[in-house]
């Protein structure tokens, strides 16, 4: 089975926030996934839309067929490196701030393929 893959590493979006968007497009056809991402009012939607376009371009490069017949076969978000910062608090204390990053993966395949 021919697949086209696109991976985006070290995105400055928390994985918890990215997974909400990825769950919306998993299993959808490419035109429908683009429409969902276009009208979703979250920052992660723009990032995932660009990654989806990259995966479609990879599919065209591999000559997998018509882009409208492709669907999001697999899509998942893993944790990337966490940036650790400290914020001053009252009475000489400090709280730690964890700025989380994501690794987003989208895999496309033909519509006839089953997951």
N, C-alpha and C positions, 0 to 999 in steps of 0.2 A: 504494500500500500504506500503510495507516494504522499509525502507530507511536506509542508513548508512551515518553518519555525522562525520566530523572532523572539529575542530575549533582550530585556532592558534591565541593566544592573544599577544598583546604588541610586535609586530614585528617592528623592527627599519627600516621600509620602509614607505614612505609617502603613504597614501591611493590613492592619485592621480596616483602614479606610479604603484601601485598594481592593480588598476582597469583595466589598459590597458591589463595586462596579463590575468586577470580573464575573461574579455570579450572575449578573444580568445577561451577559452575552454568551456564556458557555452553552454550546449546543445549537446556537442560532446560525442562520445563514449569514454570509458577509453583508449583503445589503441591509438586512434587518438589524444586524449588530451595529452597523454604521449609523442607522437611524436612531437606535436606542442611545448610543453614545452622544450623538449630536444634541439630543434634547434632555440629557441628564445634567442637572445643574451642580456638578461637583468638579473640583479641580482634577481629580484622578481620571475623570471621563476624557478630558482632552489628551492626557498622557497616553491612556489606553487606546484612544482613537489613532494617534500617531503610530503606536506600536502595531495596531491592526493593519494600517496602511503599509507598514514595513513588511509584515508577514505576507500581505497580498502581493507586494512587489517581489518578494522572494519566490512566491508561487509562480508568478509570471516568468521569472528568470529560469525556474526549473521546468517551465512549460507543462504545468499540471492541468491545463484546460481553461475554460471560461471562468473568470473570477466570480461571476454571479452564482456559479454552481458550487463554489467552495463554502464550507461551514467551519465554525470554530469547533474543532475536534476536542482539543484539550486547552484549558486556560487555568493557570494557577499563580499564586503569589507566595513567594518565600521571603523570609526575613533576610535583610542585608545587614551590614555592620551598623551598630548603634553608636551614635556620637554621644559622649557623656560630658555634660556641662554642670556647673554649680551656680546656684542663685543665692545671693546673700539674703539672710532673714534677720529677724530682730534678735537682739541680745547676743550678737556675735556668732550666730549659728549659720548653717548653710544647708540648702536642700539640693539634692541632685536632680538634674533634668536629663531625660533620655530622649534624644532625637533619633527616632527610628527611621530606617530606610528599607526599601523593598527591592526584590528582584522579581520582575513580572515576565511570565512566559506565555506565549500564545502559539498554538500549533493548529494549522489549517489542514483539512483534507477534503476529498470529494464528497458530495452529498450522499452517495450511495453507501459510504462506509459506516459501519455501526461501531458504537463506542463500547 
